[in-house]
Amino acid sequence: MIKESIFSFLKIRKMPIIIFTGIVVIFGILFYLYDIPFDAIIYGCELSFVWCAVCLFIDFYKYYKRHKLLHINREQFFDDAEQLPEHMDIIEYDYQELAKELYQAKRNVPGIDPAALRREKRAGILCAD
């Protein structure tokens, strides 16, 4: 689960990583062209990399914690759609609203007992993924 989370996180953060790498390369080339000592270029790149790694680690920790929370809430969602965690951005808000609407629509379908659906889901009769 962690490996999948890391790849998903990096895929989402692809553009900022590309931008950061491009900026480091541009500054490296400029420093080289202005005959700034190579040690200063490497030291600046190392400091920038460490800062970026710390920021990415903190961001990944928040991302992974939220991912785990959503997996826990997945089971509770069949009982109450209002138990979803607070959204982080507008896209997530839209998905939560869609999920709530689907939950309400499923509850209102005649001939379907929501309690029976929950029991079947917990028993593994319905396909989750």
C-alpha positions in Angstrom: 0.0 0.0 0.0 2.9 2.4 0.7 4.5 1.7 -2.6 1.3 2.5 -4.5 0.9 5.6 -2.4 4.4 6.8 -3.2 3.8 6.4 -6.9 0.4 8.1 -6.7 1.9 11.0 -4.7 4.8 11.5 -7.2 2.4 11.3 -10.1 0.3 14.1 -8.6 3.3 16.2 -7.7 5.0 15.6 -11.1 4.9 19.3 -12.3 6.4 20.9 -9.2 9.2 18.3 -9.2 9.9 19.1 -12.9 9.8 22.9 -12.3 12.2 22.5 -9.3 14.6 20.4 -11.3 14.5 22.9 -14.2 15.3 25.8 -11.9 18.3 23.9 -10.3 19.6 23.1 -13.8 19.2 26.7 -15.0 21.0 28.1 -12.0 23.7 25.4 -12.4 24.3 26.4 -16.0 24.3 30.2 -15.1 26.8 29.6 -12.3 29.0 27.6 -14.6 28.9 30.3 -17.3 29.9 33.0 -14.8 32.8 30.9 -13.6 31.5 30.5 -10.1 33.4 27.8 -8.3 31.9 24.3 -8.9 31.8 23.7 -5.1 29.3 26.5 -4.7 27.1 25.1 -7.4 27.1 21.6 -5.8 26.5 23.0 -2.4 23.6 25.1 -3.6 22.1 22.1 -5.3 22.5 19.9 -2.2 20.9 22.5 0.0 18.0 22.9 -2.4 17.6 19.1 -2.7 17.5 18.7 1.1 14.9 21.4 1.5 12.8 19.9 -1.3 13.1 16.4 0.2 11.9 17.7 3.6 9.0 19.5 2.1 8.0 16.5 0.0 8.3 14.1 3.0 6.0 16.3 5.0 3.6 16.6 2.1 3.7 12.8 1.5 3.0 12.1 5.2 -0.1 14.3 5.1 -1.1 12.6 1.8 -0.6 9.1 3.2 -2.4 9.8 6.4 -5.4 11.1 4.5 -5.3 8.0 2.2 -5.4 5.7 5.2 -8.3 7.8 6.7 -10.3 7.5 3.5 -9.8 3.7 3.6 -11.1 3.6 7.2 -14.0 5.8 6.3 -14.8 3.6 3.3 -16.4 1.0 5.6 -18.3 3.7 7.5 -19.6 5.3 4.3 -22.2 2.6 3.9 -23.7 3.6 7.3 -23.5 7.4 6.9 -22.2 9.4 3.9 -21.6 12.4 6.1 -18.6 10.8 7.8 -16.2 11.7 5.0 -13.2 13.8 6.1 -13.1 17.5 5.2 -12.1 18.1 1.6 -8.6 19.6 0.8 -9.4 21.2 -2.6 -12.3 21.8 -4.9 -11.8 18.6 -6.9 -12.0 16.5 -3.7 -15.1 18.5 -2.7 -16.8 17.7 -6.0 -16.0 13.9 -5.6 -17.4 14.0 -2.1 -20.6 15.6 -3.2 -20.9 13.1 -6.0 -20.4 10.2 -3.6 -23.0 11.7 -1.2 -25.5 12.0 -4.1 -24.8 8.4 -5.2 -25.3 7.3 -1.6 -28.6 9.1 -1.4 -29.8 7.7 -4.8 -28.9 4.2 -3.7 -30.8 4.6 -0.5 -33.9 5.8 -2.4 -34.0 2.9 -4.9 -37.2 1.0 -4.3 -36.8 -2.7 -3.5 -33.2 -2.3 -2.1 -32.7 -2.6 1.6 -29.7 -0.5 2.6 -29.1 -2.6 5.7 -28.9 -5.7 3.4 -26.4 -3.9 1.2 -24.2 -3.1 4.2 -24.3 -6.7 5.4 -23.4 -8.0 1.9 -20.6 -5.5 1.6 -19.1 -6.5 4.9 -19.5 -10.2 4.1 -17.5 -9.6 0.9 -20.4 -10.6 -1.5 -20.3 -7.3 -3.4 -17.2 -6.4 -5.3 -15.4 -3.5 -3.7 -12.9 -2.6 -6.4 
